[in-house]
Amino acid sequence: MLLSITTAHRPATDLGYLLMKNPARCQSFDLAFGRAHVFYPVAEEGRCTAALLLDLDPVGLVRGWKGPTGDSGTLGQYVNDRPYVSSSFLSVALARVYGSALKGQSKERQDLAEAAIPLEAALSAVPCRGGDRLLMRLFEPLGYTVRAERLPLDKRFPAWGESPFFAVTLSATCRLRDLLTHLYVLLPVLDDEKHYWVGEDELEKLLARGEGWLSAHPERDLIVSRYLKRQRRLVREALERLVADEDPDPEATEEVQTRQEEALEEKISLNEQRIGAVVAALKQAGARRVIDLGCGEGRLLQALIRDREFDRVVGTDVSWRALEMARRRLDPERLPQKVKDRLDLFQGALTYRDSRFAGFDAACAIEVIEHLDPGRLPAFERCVFEFARPSTIVMTTPNTEFNVRFTGLAAGRFRHRDHRFEWTRDEFQAWASAAGRHFGYSARFLPVGPVDPEVGPPTQMVVFSR
């Protein structure tokens, strides 16, 4: 079985530092079930490909094995698809051969290990119990472009028909550790089989490898069930722990954190000014159908639903508890039926492709992007700009330069404890301009709140149009 990983990030040969494998050498590694070989078919400044070839020993796999009746097995143990297709064997090889890269560690290029770079993974033969649609459902929500070609049983005999295997290519701009982690977890899920006993240790591996993405994946239950070989106790425990990883009392936490942020901004009524600026931008764009991505407790939704210019108002958030807070704020049961019919709420993650995000004139992400890990921003961009693709996108985020004007905020601290970053005006404009150009949008920047001559406005806003 063959896995190749390619990058065009310059200098592309730095891929060797990330994988800790020298492009000038061919290396081999002994495994319990065969040998793994790493080599570089291409190693140039503009393009570099690292290939992992796994050579299984089918005889060694069953040598000494005795079946339940005491026999030494059947021919099927020796003649099967295991040496040729990507499966749990490849996952084990990834952990053994690319262990440091899987952990996101690089002695010489740690900054690059933490960066999102263009990557392409090609797998020569992938078993997919569920067809190419399952491939899409597993990898597209993670931000990958998926190309899958079903392989024939035998090219010499087309009448035999197609095999259950696919040649697969995954492309994304992401961290190498994320690509390897997703492959590690999802290849056995696609195969729906494992070559070793699944117990408590596999549950712990799944939770560790799935940290930061599995709990919100649309196919979470299927992934957990297949990875743990449908062992009910393990599956139930894994799902309970994935849910428990969320804040056990998010309403109280969100209330406290939001109150702290509001206390900072209270004197300038920044939240009201933000909502007013967003509504004005939506009206100027002529938007009638609007989706609020990361709607939180529903303050923007409340303003939109009161305005008859908006025919359809939808809110989505990754936390169902946050959606419950929004429902209580909006109280749809007390709304007139005509108003109630214009409103909808549903759970969804902004870094996962979701067809429900599409079909709107405008999308809003108000004080949202700073809550995302920087490594997940490319997935967010594809989800919003490429897949949802509304005519107008409105985003706001704090201007970190303005933080010095908040007397209650310690130097170097973010306004909200859940913020992963806060950008300067130059940083925000550089990111937004690049994202807009890449996906065919123009970007217009507007200040929100009083503009300080030295540090600018407290909130920065961008309106994307196409």
Protein Blocks (a to p, Z undefined) as FASTA:
>chain_A
ZZddddfbdcfklmmmmnopafkbccddddfkbccddddfbacfkbccddddddddfklm
mgoiacfkopabdfklmnccklmpccfklmmmmmmmmmmmmnopafklmmlmmpccdddd
ddfbdcdehijmlmmmmmmmnopacddddddfblklmmnopcfbdcddddddddfklmmm
mmmmmmmmmnopafbdcdfklmmmmmmmmgoklmmpmklmmmmmmmnoopaklmmmmmmm
mmmmpcfblmlmmmmmmmmmmmmmmmnommmmmmmmmmmmmmmnopabdcdehklnolmm
mmmmmpmkbmbdcdddfblklmmmmmmmnommlpcfklmmmpccddddfkbccfklgoia
bdcdehklmmpcfklmmmmmmmmmmmnopabdcdddddfklmmmpmkbcehiafbfkbgb
dcdfklmmmmmmmmmmmnopacddddedjddfklopfbdcddddZZ
